[in-house]
Amino acid sequence: MTRRARSDMIAETRGKLIAAARDAFSRNGYAETSMDDFTASAGLTRGALYHHFGDKKGLLRAVVETLDGEMDARLDAASETPHPWDGFVRRCRLYLEMALEPEIRQIVLKDAPAFLGASVLEPSRRQCLASLAAKLSAMMAAGIVRQADAETLARMINGALADAALWIAEADDPQPRLGKAVDNLDVLLSGLKNSVRTATSS
């Protein structure tokens, strides 16, 4: 019982620090956030941060991992539809739309690469590539998408989405860029569809 109670306390403390950091990093940016401010808002001390995450960068990494996990779950949910093509398009559009959300825009797209390096997002990138390739392969097998190398297509699509998301996030007014990206995404993805199956697969 004692061991379980201690693990629960550790998880609770980590959760409080991550939640407080998410809010602070989203509002102020990583560089402008004071560790004392957000640890106090969580009712904890700077020592607790050091104990659980090592330093401020360690906490940022944990926040990014948390957000990545939530993003992956949302993207997977968007793909759940009886029509694979519709789910695929919804997934791609959602990825772009998430670039407008304050937490994702500031923490994942701006602060993570700047302060942790691009490699911090590599696990998420690999997971996205695998998911996209699997969905493309399934649609090729069903005749919905034209035959091609699924892994190569996944890399090209993921690269385009990631670059567009960064482009959206860095704008002072990101909404117009999102509109342009979504409009042109439709043009980009339409070239994948098998015209023979268009009527039945859309």
C-alpha positions in Angstrom: 0.0 0.0 0.0 2.8 2.4 0.9 4.5 1.9 -2.4 1.3 2.5 -4.4 0.5 5.6 -2.4 4.0 7.0 -3.1 3.6 6.3 -6.8 0.3 8.1 -6.8 1.8 11.1 -5.1 4.7 11.2 -7.6 2.2 11.0 -10.5 0.1 13.7 -9.0 3.1 16.0 -8.5 4.3 15.4 -12.1 0.8 16.1 -13.4 0.5 19.4 -11.5 3.9 20.6 -12.8 3.1 19.6 -16.4 -0.3 21.3 -16.2 1.1 24.5 -14.8 3.9 24.5 -17.3 1.5 23.9 -20.2 -0.5 27.0 -19.2 2.6 29.2 -18.6 4.5 28.1 -21.7 1.4 28.6 -23.9 0.7 32.1 -22.6 4.2 33.5 -22.2 6.5 31.2 -24.2 9.2 29.0 -22.8 11.9 31.7 -22.6 9.7 34.2 -20.8 8.3 31.8 -18.2 9.7 31.9 -14.7 10.1 28.6 -13.0 9.1 30.2 -9.7 5.9 31.6 -11.1 4.5 28.3 -12.4 5.7 26.1 -9.6 4.0 28.5 -7.2 0.8 28.4 -9.2 0.9 24.6 -8.8 1.5 24.9 -5.1 4.9 23.3 -5.4 8.6 24.4 -5.2 11.4 24.7 -7.7 13.0 21.8 -5.9 10.1 19.6 -6.9 10.7 20.6 -10.6 14.3 19.6 -10.3 13.5 16.4 -8.6 11.0 15.2 -11.2 12.3 16.7 -14.4 15.9 17.7 -13.8 15.5 21.2 -15.0 13.3 23.6 -17.0 14.2 21.9 -20.3 13.3 18.5 -18.9 9.9 19.8 -18.0 9.4 21.3 -21.5 10.3 17.9 -22.9 7.6 16.3 -20.7 5.1 18.8 -21.8 5.9 18.3 -25.4 5.6 14.5 -25.0 2.2 15.0 -23.3 0.9 17.2 -26.1 2.3 14.9 -28.8 0.4 12.0 -27.2 -2.8 14.0 -27.2 -2.3 15.1 -30.8 -1.8 11.6 -32.0 -5.0 10.4 -30.2 -7.0 13.3 -31.8 -5.6 12.5 -35.3 -6.4 8.8 -34.9 -9.9 9.7 -33.8 -10.4 12.0 -36.8 -9.5 9.1 -39.1 -12.2 6.9 -37.7 -14.9 6.9 -40.3 -16.5 4.3 -42.6 -15.0 6.0 -45.5 -11.1 5.7 -45.4 -10.5 8.6 -47.8 -12.7 11.0 -45.8 -10.9 10.0 -42.6 -7.5 10.5 -44.3 -8.4 14.0 -45.5 -9.9 14.9 -42.1 -6.7 13.7 -40.4 -4.5 15.9 -42.6 -6.8 19.0 -42.2 -6.9 18.6 -38.4 -3.1 18.5 -38.3 -3.1 21.9 -40.0 -5.9 23.3 -37.8 -4.1 22.3 -34.6 -1.4 24.8 -35.6 -3.8 27.6 -34.5 -4.3 26.2 -30.9 -2.2 28.2 -28.4 -0.5 25.2 -26.7 0.4 23.4 -29.9 1.4 26.6 -31.8 3.7 28.0 -29.0 5.0 24.9 -27.3 5.2 22.1 -30.0 5.8 24.2 -33.1 7.8 27.1 -31.8 9.5 26.3 -28.5 10.2 22.6 -28.8 12.5 22.9 -31.9 14.1 26.1 -30.7 15.0 25.0 -27.2 15.2 21.2 -27.4 16.2 20.7 -31.1 14.3 19.2 -34.0 15.1 15.7 -32.8 12.7 16.1 -29.9 9.8 15.6 -32.3 11.4 12.6 -34.1 9.4 9.9 -32.2 6.2 11.7 -33.1 7.4 12.1 -36.8 8.1 8.4 -37.0 4.8 7.5 -35.6 3.0 9.8 -38.1 4.9 8.3 -41.0 4.0 4.8 -40.0 0.4 5.7 -39.6 0.2 7.6 -42.9 1.9 4.8 -44.7 -0.4 2.1 -43.3 -3.5 4.1 -44.2 -2.2 4.8 -47.7 -1.3 1.1 -48.2 -4.8 0.1 -47.1 -6.4 2.6 -49.5 -4.2 1.3 -52.3 -5.3 -2.2 -51.7 -8.9 -1.1 -51.7 -8.4 0.7 -55.0 -9.2 4.1 -53.5 -5.7 5.6 -54.0 -3.5 5.2 -57.0 -0.7 2.6 -56.7 2.6 4.0 -55.5 5.2 3.5 -52.8 3.3 4.1 -49.6 6.3 4.9 -47.5 7.6 7.5 -49.9 4.2 9.1 -50.2 3.8 9.2 -46.5 7.1 11.1 -46.2 6.2 13.6 -48.8 2.7 14.2 -47.3 4.0 14.4 -43.8 6.8 16.8 -44.8 4.3 19.1 -46.6 2.0 19.1 -43.6 4.8 19.7 -41.1 6.2 22.6 -43.1 2.7 24.2 -43.6 2.0 23.9 -39.9 5.2 25.7 -39.0 4.3 28.4 -41.6 0.9 28.8 -40.0 2.3 28.9 -36.5 4.9 31.6 -37.1 2.5 34.1 -38.6 1.2 37.1 -36.5 -2.2 36.3 -37.9 -2.2 32.6 -38.6 -5.9 32.2 -39.7 -5.4 33.4 -43.3 -2.5 31.0 -43.7 -4.6 28.1 -42.4 -7.3 28.9 -45.0 -4.7 28.9 -47.8 -3.2 25.7 -46.5 -6.5 23.9 -46.3 -7.5 25.0 -49.8 -4.3 23.8 -51.3 -4.3 20.6 -49.3 -7.4 19.6 -51.2 -5.5 20.2 -54.5 -2.5 18.2 -53.3 -4.4 15.2 -52.0 -6.8 15.0 -54.9 -4.0 13.8 -57.1 -3.7 10.6 -55.0 -7.2 9.4 -55.7 -7.9 6.6 -58.2 -10.3 8.2 -60.7 -11.8 4.8 -61.4 -13.0 4.5 -57.8 -13.8 8.2 -57.2 -17.6 7.7 -57.3 -17.6 4.9 -54.8 -14.7 5.8 -52.5 -15.4 9.4 -51.6 
